[in-house]
């Protein structure tokens, strides 16, 4: 197993103090042509405003150091013609519901220059580096902020980083991936291969709402006092690469008792990670624990959502159990629990969830909960602005209770598991996952 920390280091082990200089004033980029105005409907699956920060590194030398920023900026104006709600602003309508006010004000674009080469940042594939924060333009405190902020940072070697801040209210991971690929296509002068389908009223709540399933996440009682552990010990972030051979070995272990007929890489690694984290935290046997993950609902609806659906269509699913039940049973049992939750996502379940959020808007903080985000299933590596795909793409930040699956390797078939734990728990976790 390949292991690395999330520090940004030079080859000689020194930490890079990345210096980034903003060049000129931030520019508003409006759609290249006139676009529709007025209110744009948001469904209950879109939630509320929440900015997601991502970075894309491109390792290429250009004839002109301004080529990348100029091309990407012009491409942004062109792609906003198709994705025009992105040029608007979040607002509340007369019913106090979030909508997008399609004003055409545009996205924000920033150009910057770094004082080092990409080679010197040889550990940028690990989220949460303080240095890397400089690659995404900070709009904290800005009133009526844009839905998209793009920063192109040039490096001494000729490579560049595209740092993005995008509002999750506008789309989920699949929608963001499709937008990025469309942006790359128009930048290269190509027609969009997968035009966005903008009508979100397909996900309107029923009249009256009809909630058929339980969608609330209950508060979990603290029986293990890990809060004290978190406060006392240093929190350590690490990543662990699971090569394809190890992933296949895990599947064989999960299926060796013949309880499962089949299992996916996601199901198996999610179960394996969850079990190892529970054991490493030395939880009380009766402690309830929960893992949350999303299931794409596009193909689950009847009829399925149209190709290119522009919006949030993922259901957040909760798998909950006691620590005892997880650890006293084989890996197949945990995989089975996750599979059962995935199978629950049907047209009826999604419609029920939409109707539930029509009546319940409060989203409470969750304890003893892992948020699992599987970027490994999103094809952001195919984003191409004219200089090939990124050598790395991923989120900038990782919350303390979040676990990431990131694609790894040239073929992106390996998975880089990234998480944070208290120091003592991380030592145990490292041993448990070394199979």
MARBA-83189 format. One record per residue (C-alpha): residue number from 1; residue in three letters; y, z, x. Coordinates in steps of 0.25 Angstrom, whole numbers, always signed. Example, Ala and Ser with C-alpha at 12.3 -4.5 7.8 and 13.67 -1.06 7.14 Angstrom:
REM MARBA-83189
+-------+--------+-------+-------+-------+
! dolum ! drendo !     y !     z !     x !
+-------+--------+-------+-------+-------+
!     1 !    ALA !   -18 !   +31 !   +49 !
!     2 !    SER !    -4 !   +29 !   +55 !
+-------+--------+-------+-------+-------+
***
This chain:
REM MARBA-83189
+-------+--------+-------+-------+-------+
! dolum ! drendo !     y !     z !     x !
+-------+--------+-------+-------+-------+
!     1 !    UNK !    +0 !    +0 !    +0 !
!     2 !    UNK !   +14 !    -4 !    +5 !
!     3 !    UNK !   +24 !    +7 !    +4 !
!     4 !    UNK !   +39 !    +8 !    +6 !
!     5 !    UNK !   +51 !   +16 !    +2 !
!     6 !    UNK !   +63 !   +12 !    -5 !
!     7 !    UNK !   +73 !   +14 !    +7 !
!     8 !    UNK !   +81 !    +2 !   +11 !
!     9 !    UNK !   +78 !    +1 !   +26 !
!    10 !    UNK !   +79 !    -8 !   +38 !
!    11 !    UNK !   +67 !   -12 !   +46 !
!    12 !    UNK !   +70 !    -1 !   +56 !
!    13 !    UNK !   +70 !    +9 !   +45 !
!    14 !    UNK !   +85 !   +12 !   +44 !
!    15 !    UNK !   +91 !   +12 !   +30 !
!    16 !    UNK !  +100 !    +1 !   +27 !
!    17 !    UNK !  +114 !    +5 !   +22 !
!    18 !    UNK !  +116 !    -8 !   +14 !
!    19 !    UNK !  +130 !   -12 !   +14 !
!    20 !    UNK !  +134 !   -21 !    +3 !
!    21 !    UNK !  +149 !   -27 !    +1 !
!    22 !    UNK !  +153 !   -32 !   -13 !
!    23 !    UNK !  +161 !   -45 !   -11 !
!    24 !    UNK !  +172 !   -48 !   -20 !
!    25 !    UNK !  +173 !   -43 !   -35 !
!    26 !    UNK !  +161 !   -43 !   -45 !
!    27 !    UNK !  +162 !   -55 !   -53 !
!    28 !    UNK !  +159 !   -57 !   -68 !
!    29 !    UNK !  +149 !   -69 !   -70 !
!    30 !    UNK !  +150 !   -74 !   -85 !
!    31 !    UNK !  +141 !   -85 !   -90 !
!    32 !    UNK !  +144 !   -99 !   -85 !
!    33 !    UNK !  +146 !  -104 !   -99 !
!    34 !    UNK !  +151 !   -98 !  -112 !
!    35 !    UNK !  +140 !   -89 !  -119 !
!    36 !    UNK !  +138 !   -82 !  -133 !
!    37 !    UNK !  +147 !   -70 !  -136 !
!    38 !    UNK !  +145 !   -58 !  -145 !
!    39 !    UNK !  +134 !   -47 !  -146 !
!    40 !    UNK !  +120 !   -49 !  -140 !
!    41 !    UNK !  +109 !   -41 !  -147 !
!    42 !    UNK !  +101 !   -31 !  -139 !
!    43 !    UNK !   +87 !   -26 !  -144 !
!    44 !    UNK !   +83 !   -12 !  -143 !
!    45 !    UNK !   +74 !   -15 !  -131 !
!    46 !    UNK !   +86 !   -18 !  -123 !
!    47 !    UNK !   +90 !    -4 !  -123 !
!    48 !    UNK !  +104 !    +0 !  -117 !
!    49 !    UNK !  +112 !    -4 !  -105 !
!    50 !    UNK !  +105 !    -1 !   -92 !
!    51 !    UNK !  +108 !    -8 !   -78 !
!    52 !    UNK !   +96 !   -13 !   -70 !
!    53 !    UNK !   +98 !   -15 !   -55 !
!    54 !    UNK !   +90 !   -26 !   -48 !
!    55 !    UNK !   +91 !   -32 !   -34 !
!    56 !    UNK !   +85 !   -46 !   -29 !
!    57 !    UNK !   +85 !   -49 !   -15 !
!    58 !    UNK !   +85 !   -64 !   -10 !
!    59 !    UNK !   +82 !   -67 !    +5 !
!    60 !    UNK !   +88 !   -80 !    +8 !
!    61 !    UNK !   +99 !   -86 !   +17 !
!    62 !    UNK !  +109 !   -95 !   +10 !
!    63 !    UNK !  +118 !  -105 !   +16 !
!    64 !    UNK !  +130 !   -98 !   +10 !
!    65 !    UNK !  +131 !   -83 !    +8 !
!    66 !    UNK !  +137 !   -85 !    -5 !
!    67 !    UNK !  +127 !   -94 !   -11 !
!    68 !    UNK !  +118 !   -83 !   -17 !
!    69 !    UNK !  +130 !   -76 !   -24 !
!    70 !    UNK !  +137 !   -88 !   -29 !
!    71 !    UNK !  +124 !   -95 !   -35 !
!    72 !    UNK !  +119 !   -82 !   -42 !
!    73 !    UNK !  +133 !   -79 !   -48 !
!    74 !    UNK !  +134 !   -94 !   -53 !
!    75 !    UNK !  +119 !   -92 !   -58 !
!    76 !    UNK !  +123 !   -79 !   -65 !
!    77 !    UNK !  +134 !   -86 !   -73 !
!    78 !    UNK !  +124 !   -97 !   -77 !
!    79 !    UNK !  +113 !   -88 !   -81 !
!    80 !    UNK !  +122 !   -79 !   -90 !
!    81 !    UNK !  +124 !   -91 !   -99 !
!    82 !    UNK !  +110 !   -90 !  -103 !
!    83 !    UNK !  +109 !   -74 !  -102 !
!    84 !    UNK !  +123 !   -73 !  -108 !
!    85 !    UNK !  +121 !   -58 !  -114 !
!    86 !    UNK !  +121 !   -54 !   -99 !
!    87 !    UNK !  +136 !   -58 !   -98 !
!    88 !    UNK !  +139 !   -48 !  -109 !
!    89 !    UNK !  +141 !   -33 !  -110 !
!    90 !    UNK !  +133 !   -22 !  -117 !
!    91 !    UNK !  +140 !   -17 !  -129 !
!    92 !    UNK !  +137 !    -8 !  -142 !
!    93 !    UNK !  +138 !   -15 !  -156 !
!    94 !    UNK !  +142 !    -9 !  -169 !
!    95 !    UNK !  +129 !    -3 !  -171 !
!    96 !    UNK !  +130 !    +4 !  -157 !
!    97 !    UNK !  +119 !    -5 !  -151 !
!    98 !    UNK !  +119 !   -12 !  -138 !
!    99 !    UNK !  +122 !   -27 !  -138 !
!   100 !    UNK !  +127 !   -36 !  -127 !
!   101 !    UNK !  +141 !   -41 !  -130 !
!   102 !    UNK !  +141 !   -55 !  -125 !
!   103 !    UNK !  +154 !   -56 !  -118 !
!   104 !    UNK !  +151 !   -66 !  -107 !
!   105 !    UNK !  +158 !   -56 !   -97 !
!   106 !    UNK !  +147 !   -59 !   -87 !
!   107 !    UNK !  +139 !   -52 !   -76 !
!   108 !    UNK !  +144 !   -46 !   -64 !
!   109 !    UNK !  +142 !   -53 !   -50 !
!   110 !    UNK !  +144 !   -46 !   -37 !
!   111 !    UNK !  +143 !   -52 !   -23 !
!   112 !    UNK !  +140 !   -43 !   -11 !
!   113 !    UNK !  +136 !   -44 !    +4 !
!   114 !    UNK !  +126 !   -35 !   +11 !
!   115 !    UNK !  +127 !   -31 !   +26 !
!   116 !    UNK !  +112 !   -33 !   +29 !
!   117 !    UNK !  +101 !   -43 !   +28 !
!   118 !    UNK !   +90 !   -42 !   +18 !
!   119 !    UNK !   +80 !   -40 !   +29 !
!   120 !    UNK !   +87 !   -27 !   +32 !
!   121 !    UNK !   +84 !   -22 !   +18 !
!   122 !    UNK !   +69 !   -23 !   +20 !
!   123 !    UNK !   +66 !   -12 !    +9 !
!   124 !    UNK !   +75 !   -17 !    -2 !
!   125 !    UNK !   +62 !   -19 !   -11 !
!   126 !    UNK !   +63 !    -4 !   -15 !
!   127 !    UNK !   +72 !    +0 !   -26 !
!   128 !    UNK !   +82 !   +12 !   -25 !
!   129 !    UNK !   +89 !    +9 !   -12 !
!   130 !    UNK !  +103 !   +14 !   -12 !
!   131 !    UNK !  +107 !    +3 !    -3 !
!   132 !    UNK !  +102 !    -8 !   -13 !
!   133 !    UNK !  +111 !    -2 !   -23 !
!   134 !    UNK !  +122 !   -10 !   -17 !
!   135 !    UNK !  +116 !   -23 !   -21 !
!   136 !    UNK !  +118 !   -21 !   -36 !
!   137 !    UNK !  +133 !   -20 !   -40 !
!   138 !    UNK !  +136 !    -6 !   -47 !
!   139 !    UNK !  +143 !    -7 !   -60 !
!   140 !    UNK !  +142 !    +8 !   -64 !
!   141 !    UNK !  +154 !   +12 !   -72 !
!   142 !    UNK !  +157 !    -2 !   -76 !
!   143 !    UNK !  +161 !    -2 !   -91 !
!   144 !    UNK !  +155 !   -13 !   -99 !
!   145 !    UNK !  +146 !   -18 !   -87 !
!   146 !    UNK !  +140 !   -31 !   -86 !
!   147 !    UNK !  +125 !   -33 !   -89 !
!   148 !    UNK !  +122 !   -40 !   -76 !
!   149 !    UNK !  +128 !   -37 !   -62 !
!   150 !    UNK !  +124 !   -46 !   -50 !
!   151 !    UNK !  +127 !   -43 !   -35 !
!   152 !    UNK !  +123 !   -53 !   -25 !
!   153 !    UNK !  +122 !   -47 !   -11 !
!   154 !    UNK !  +121 !   -56 !    +1 !
!   155 !    UNK !  +114 !   -51 !   +14 !
!   156 !    UNK !  +117 !   -55 !   +28 !
!   157 !    UNK !  +104 !   -63 !   +29 !
!   158 !    UNK !  +108 !   -72 !   +17 !
!   159 !    UNK !   +99 !   -65 !    +7 !
!   160 !    UNK !  +105 !   -58 !    -5 !
!   161 !    UNK !  +102 !   -48 !   -16 !
!   162 !    UNK !  +105 !   -50 !   -31 !
!   163 !    UNK !  +108 !   -36 !   -36 !
!   164 !    UNK !  +108 !   -35 !   -51 !
!   165 !    UNK !  +112 !   -25 !   -62 !
!   166 !    UNK !  +107 !   -29 !   -76 !
!   167 !    UNK !  +108 !   -22 !   -89 !
!   168 !    UNK !   +94 !   -19 !   -94 !
!   169 !    UNK !   +99 !   -20 !  -108 !
!   170 !    UNK !  +100 !   -35 !  -106 !
!   171 !    UNK !   +85 !   -38 !  -102 !
!   172 !    UNK !   +72 !   -32 !   -97 !
!   173 !    UNK !   +65 !   -35 !   -84 !
!   174 !    UNK !   +59 !   -48 !   -89 !
!   175 !    UNK !   +73 !   -53 !   -95 !
!   176 !    UNK !   +80 !   -49 !   -82 !
!   177 !    UNK !   +69 !   -57 !   -74 !
!   178 !    UNK !   +71 !   -69 !   -83 !
!   179 !    UNK !   +86 !   -68 !   -82 !
!   180 !    UNK !   +86 !   -67 !   -66 !
!   181 !    UNK !   +77 !   -80 !   -66 !
!   182 !    UNK !   +86 !   -87 !   -75 !
!   183 !    UNK !   +98 !   -83 !   -66 !
!   184 !    UNK !   +90 !   -89 !   -54 !
!   185 !    UNK !   +87 !  -102 !   -61 !
!   186 !    UNK !  +102 !  -105 !   -65 !
!   187 !    UNK !  +107 !  -101 !   -51 !
!   188 !    UNK !   +97 !  -112 !   -46 !
!   189 !    UNK !  +102 !  -122 !   -56 !
!   190 !    UNK !   +90 !  -122 !   -64 !
!   191 !    UNK !   +88 !  -121 !   -79 !
!   192 !    UNK !   +84 !  -107 !   -85 !
!   193 !    UNK !   +69 !  -108 !   -86 !
!   194 !    UNK !   +68 !   -96 !   -96 !
!   195 !    UNK !   +81 !   -95 !  -104 !
!   196 !    UNK !   +84 !   -82 !  -110 !
!   197 !    UNK !   +81 !   -79 !  -125 !
!   198 !    UNK !   +93 !   -71 !  -129 !
!   199 !    UNK !   +89 !   -66 !  -143 !
!   200 !    UNK !   +86 !   -52 !  -143 !
!   201 !    UNK !   +86 !   -50 !  -158 !
!   202 !    UNK !   +71 !   -53 !  -157 !
!   203 !    UNK !   +70 !   -38 !  -153 !
!   204 !    UNK !   +78 !   -33 !  -165 !
!   205 !    UNK !   +74 !   -20 !  -171 !
!   206 !    UNK !   +67 !   -21 !  -185 !
!   207 !    UNK !   +74 !   -18 !  -198 !
!   208 !    UNK !   +71 !    -7 !  -200 !
!   209 !    UNK !   +65 !    -2 !  -187 !
!   210 !    UNK !   +50 !    -1 !  -187 !
!   211 !    UNK !   +45 !    +9 !  -176 !
!   212 !    UNK !   +30 !    +8 !  -175 !
!   213 !    UNK !   +28 !   +15 !  -162 !
!   214 !    UNK !   +32 !   +27 !  -154 !
!   215 !    UNK !   +43 !   +22 !  -144 !
!   216 !    UNK !   +49 !   +35 !  -140 !
!   217 !    UNK !   +46 !   +41 !  -126 !
!   218 !    UNK !   +44 !   +56 !  -127 !
!   219 !    UNK !   +50 !   +66 !  -118 !
!   220 !    UNK !   +39 !   +71 !  -108 !
!   221 !    UNK !   +39 !   +86 !  -106 !
!   222 !    UNK !   +40 !   +90 !   -91 !
!   223 !    UNK !   +27 !   +98 !   -87 !
!   224 !    UNK !   +27 !   +94 !   -72 !
!   225 !    UNK !   +41 !   +98 !   -67 !
!   226 !    UNK !   +43 !   +85 !   -59 !
!   227 !    UNK !   +58 !   +86 !   -61 !
!   228 !    UNK !   +58 !   +98 !   -51 !
!   229 !    UNK !   +50 !   +89 !   -41 !
!   230 !    UNK !   +60 !   +77 !   -43 !
!   231 !    UNK !   +72 !   +87 !   -40 !
!   232 !    UNK !   +65 !   +93 !   -28 !
!   233 !    UNK !   +60 !   +82 !   -21 !
!   234 !    UNK !   +65 !   +69 !   -15 !
!   235 !    UNK !   +63 !   +57 !   -24 !
!   236 !    UNK !   +56 !   +46 !   -16 !
!   237 !    UNK !   +56 !   +31 !   -20 !
!   238 !    UNK !   +44 !   +22 !   -14 !
!   239 !    UNK !   +38 !    +9 !   -17 !
!   240 !    UNK !   +23 !    +5 !   -15 !
!   241 !    UNK !   +18 !    -9 !   -15 !
!   242 !    UNK !    +5 !   -12 !   -22 !
!   243 !    UNK !    -1 !   -25 !   -17 !
!   244 !    UNK !    -9 !   -34 !   -26 !
!   245 !    UNK !   -22 !   -29 !   -20 !
!   246 !    UNK !   -18 !   -14 !   -23 !
!   247 !    UNK !   -14 !   -18 !   -37 !
!   248 !    UNK !   -27 !   -25 !   -40 !
!   249 !    UNK !   -35 !   -13 !   -34 !
!   250 !    UNK !   -27 !    -4 !   -44 !
!   251 !    UNK !   -32 !   -12 !   -55 !
!   252 !    UNK !   -46 !   -11 !   -51 !
!   253 !    UNK !   -45 !    +4 !   -50 !
!   254 !    UNK !   -39 !    +4 !   -64 !
!   255 !    UNK !   -50 !    -4 !   -70 !
!   256 !    UNK !   -62 !    +2 !   -62 !
!   257 !    UNK !   -66 !   +11 !   -74 !
!   258 !    UNK !   -66 !    -1 !   -83 !
!   259 !    UNK !   -57 !    +6 !   -93 !
!   260 !    UNK !   -47 !    -6 !   -92 !
!   261 !    UNK !   -51 !   -21 !   -94 !
!   262 !    UNK !   -38 !   -25 !   -86 !
!   263 !    UNK !   -25 !   -20 !   -81 !
!   264 !    UNK !   -12 !   -26 !   -75 !
!   265 !    UNK !    -6 !   -22 !   -62 !
!   266 !    UNK !    +6 !   -16 !   -69 !
!   267 !    UNK !    -3 !    -7 !   -78 !
!   268 !    UNK !   -12 !    -2 !   -66 !
!   269 !    UNK !    +0 !    +0 !   -56 !
!   270 !    UNK !    +8 !    +7 !   -67 !
!   271 !    UNK !    -4 !   +17 !   -70 !
!   272 !    UNK !    -7 !   +19 !   -55 !
!   273 !    UNK !    +8 !   +22 !   -52 !
!   274 !    UNK !    +9 !   +31 !   -64 !
!   275 !    UNK !    -4 !   +39 !   -61 !
!   276 !    UNK !    +1 !   +41 !   -46 !
!   277 !    UNK !   +15 !   +45 !   -50 !
!   278 !    UNK !    +9 !   +56 !   -60 !
!   279 !    UNK !    +0 !   +61 !   -49 !
!   280 !    UNK !   +10 !   +61 !   -38 !
!   281 !    UNK !   +20 !   +70 !   -47 !
!   282 !    UNK !    +9 !   +80 !   -49 !
!   283 !    UNK !   +12 !   +81 !   -64 !
!   284 !    UNK !    +7 !   +92 !   -73 !
!   285 !    UNK !    -6 !   +86 !   -79 !
!   286 !    UNK !    +0 !   +87 !   -93 !
!   287 !    UNK !   +13 !   +80 !   -89 !
!   288 !    UNK !   +16 !   +68 !   -98 !
!   289 !    UNK !   +20 !   +56 !   -90 !
!   290 !    UNK !   +25 !   +43 !   -94 !
!   291 !    UNK !   +27 !   +29 !   -88 !
!   292 !    UNK !   +36 !   +19 !   -95 !
!   293 !    UNK !   +35 !    +4 !   -93 !
!   294 !    UNK !   +40 !    -9 !  -100 !
!   295 !    UNK !   +31 !   -19 !  -107 !
!   296 !    UNK !   +38 !   -33 !  -110 !
!   297 !    UNK !   +38 !   -36 !  -125 !
!   298 !    UNK !   +41 !   -50 !  -124 !
!   299 !    UNK !   +27 !   -55 !  -126 !
!   300 !    UNK !   +23 !   -43 !  -135 !
!   301 !    UNK !   +32 !   -47 !  -146 !
!   302 !    UNK !   +27 !   -55 !  -158 !
!   303 !    UNK !   +32 !   -66 !  -156 !
!   304 !    UNK !   +35 !   -64 !  -141 !
!   305 !    UNK !   +49 !   -64 !  -137 !
!   306 !    UNK !   +54 !   -78 !  -132 !
!   307 !    UNK !   +53 !   -82 !  -118 !
!   308 !    UNK !   +66 !   -77 !  -110 !
!   309 !    UNK !   +69 !   -66 !  -120 !
!   310 !    UNK !   +82 !   -60 !  -114 !
!   311 !    UNK !   +81 !   -45 !  -117 !
!   312 !    UNK !   +73 !   -32 !  -115 !
!   313 !    UNK !   +59 !   -34 !  -121 !
!   314 !    UNK !   +51 !   -23 !  -114 !
!   315 !    UNK !   +45 !   -11 !  -120 !
!   316 !    UNK !   +46 !    +2 !  -113 !
!   317 !    UNK !   +32 !    +8 !  -114 !
!   318 !    UNK !   +28 !   +23 !  -111 !
!   319 !    UNK !   +14 !   +27 !  -106 !
!   320 !    UNK !   +13 !   +42 !  -106 !
!   321 !    UNK !    +2 !   +52 !  -103 !
!   322 !    UNK !    -1 !   +65 !   -96 !
!   323 !    UNK !    -2 !   +66 !   -81 !
!   324 !    UNK !   -16 !   +72 !   -83 !
!   325 !    UNK !   -21 !   +60 !   -92 !
!   326 !    UNK !   -16 !   +50 !   -82 !
!   327 !    UNK !   -22 !   +56 !   -69 !
!   328 !    UNK !   -35 !   +61 !   -75 !
!   329 !    UNK !   -39 !   +47 !   -80 !
!   330 !    UNK !   -41 !   +34 !   -71 !
!   331 !    UNK !   -31 !   +24 !   -68 !
!   332 !    UNK !   -36 !   +15 !   -80 !
!   333 !    UNK !   -32 !   +25 !   -90 !
!   334 !    UNK !   -18 !   +25 !   -85 !
!   335 !    UNK !   -18 !   +10 !   -85 !
!   336 !    UNK !   -23 !   +10 !   -99 !
!   337 !    UNK !   -12 !   +18 !  -104 !
!   338 !    UNK !    -2 !    +8 !   -99 !
!   339 !    UNK !   -10 !    -3 !  -104 !
!   340 !    UNK !    -9 !    +3 !  -118 !
!   341 !    UNK !    +6 !    +4 !  -118 !
!   342 !    UNK !    +7 !   -10 !  -114 !
!   343 !    UNK !    -2 !   -15 !  -125 !
!   344 !    UNK !    +7 !    -7 !  -135 !
!   345 !    UNK !   +19 !   -17 !  -133 !
!   346 !    UNK !   +17 !   -26 !  -145 !
!   347 !    UNK !   +27 !   -32 !  -155 !
!   348 !    UNK !   +26 !   -20 !  -164 !
!   349 !    UNK !   +28 !   -11 !  -152 !
!   350 !    UNK !   +40 !   -18 !  -147 !
!   351 !    UNK !   +46 !   -19 !  -161 !
!   352 !    UNK !   +44 !    -5 !  -164 !
!   353 !    UNK !   +51 !    -1 !  -150 !
!   354 !    UNK !   +63 !   -10 !  -154 !
!   355 !    UNK !   +64 !    -3 !  -168 !
!   356 !    UNK !   +62 !   +11 !  -161 !
!   357 !    UNK !   +74 !    +8 !  -152 !
!   358 !    UNK !   +82 !    +4 !  -164 !
!   359 !    UNK !   +82 !   +18 !  -169 !
!   360 !    UNK !   +80 !   +26 !  -156 !
!   361 !    UNK !   +90 !   +23 !  -145 !
!   362 !    UNK !   +89 !   +35 !  -136 !
!   363 !    UNK !   +80 !   +34 !  -123 !
!   364 !    UNK !   +77 !   +47 !  -118 !
!   365 !    UNK !   +75 !   +51 !  -103 !
!   366 !    UNK !   +60 !   +51 !   -99 !
!   367 !    UNK !   +53 !   +62 !   -91 !
!   368 !    UNK !   +40 !   +60 !   -83 !
!   369 !    UNK !   +42 !   +45 !   -86 !
!   370 !    UNK !   +40 !   +33 !   -76 !
!   371 !    UNK !   +47 !   +20 !   -79 !
!   372 !    UNK !   +39 !    +9 !   -73 !
!   373 !    UNK !   +46 !    -4 !   -71 !
!   374 !    UNK !   +37 !   -16 !   -67 !
!   375 !    UNK !   +46 !   -26 !   -60 !
!   376 !    UNK !   +33 !   -32 !   -54 !
!   377 !    UNK !   +31 !   -39 !   -67 !
!   378 !    UNK !   +45 !   -46 !   -66 !
!   379 !    UNK !   +47 !   -59 !   -59 !
!   380 !    UNK !   +61 !   -56 !   -53 !
!   381 !    UNK !   +56 !   -63 !   -40 !
!   382 !    UNK !   +57 !   -76 !   -46 !
!   383 !    UNK !   +72 !   -75 !   -47 !
!   384 !    UNK !   +78 !   -87 !   -39 !
!   385 !    UNK !   +93 !   -90 !   -37 !
!   386 !    UNK !   +90 !  -101 !   -28 !
!   387 !    UNK !   +85 !   -94 !   -15 !
!   388 !    UNK !   +71 !   -90 !   -20 !
!   389 !    UNK !   +66 !   -77 !   -27 !
!   390 !    UNK !   +71 !   -63 !   -22 !
!   391 !    UNK !   +63 !   -56 !   -11 !
!   392 !    UNK !   +65 !   -44 !   -19 !
!   393 !    UNK !   +70 !   -40 !   -33 !
!   394 !    UNK !   +69 !   -26 !   -40 !
!   395 !    UNK !   +77 !   -15 !   -46 !
!   396 !    UNK !   +87 !    -7 !   -38 !
!   397 !    UNK !   +85 !    +6 !   -44 !
!   398 !    UNK !   +72 !   +14 !   -48 !
!   399 !    UNK !   +74 !   +27 !   -57 !
!   400 !    UNK !   +66 !   +39 !   -52 !
!   401 !    UNK !   +56 !   +38 !   -64 !
!   402 !    UNK !   +54 !   +23 !   -62 !
!   403 !    UNK !   +43 !   +15 !   -55 !
!   404 !    UNK !   +44 !    +1 !   -51 !
!   405 !    UNK !   +34 !   -10 !   -49 !
!   406 !    UNK !   +41 !   -21 !   -41 !
!   407 !    UNK !   +34 !   -34 !   -36 !
!   408 !    UNK !   +31 !   -35 !   -22 !
!   409 !    UNK !   +26 !   -45 !   -12 !
!   410 !    UNK !   +29 !   -60 !   -11 !
!   411 !    UNK !   +20 !   -63 !   -23 !
!   412 !    UNK !   +25 !   -51 !   -30 !
!   413 !    UNK !   +11 !   -47 !   -34 !
!   414 !    UNK !   +12 !   -33 !   -27 !
!   415 !    UNK !   +19 !   -22 !   -33 !
!   416 !    UNK !   +29 !   -12 !   -27 !
!   417 !    UNK !   +29 !    +1 !   -34 !
!   418 !    UNK !   +42 !    +9 !   -33 !
!   419 !    UNK !   +44 !   +23 !   -38 !
!   420 !    UNK !   +50 !   +36 !   -34 !
!   421 !    UNK !   +44 !   +50 !   -34 !
!   422 !    UNK !   +47 !   +64 !   -28 !
!   423 !    UNK !   +43 !   +65 !   -13 !
!   424 !    UNK !   +30 !   +73 !   -15 !
!   425 !    UNK !   +26 !   +64 !   -27 !
!   426 !    UNK !   +28 !   +52 !   -19 !
!   427 !    UNK !   +19 !   +56 !    -8 !
!   428 !    UNK !    +7 !   +58 !   -18 !
!   429 !    UNK !   +11 !   +45 !   -25 !
!   430 !    UNK !    +9 !   +37 !   -12 !
!   431 !    UNK !    -5 !   +43 !   -10 !
!   432 !    UNK !    -9 !   +40 !   -24 !
!   433 !    UNK !    -5 !   +25 !   -25 !
!   434 !    UNK !   -12 !   +22 !   -11 !
!   435 !    UNK !   -25 !   +17 !   -16 !
+-------+--------+-------+-------+-------+
***
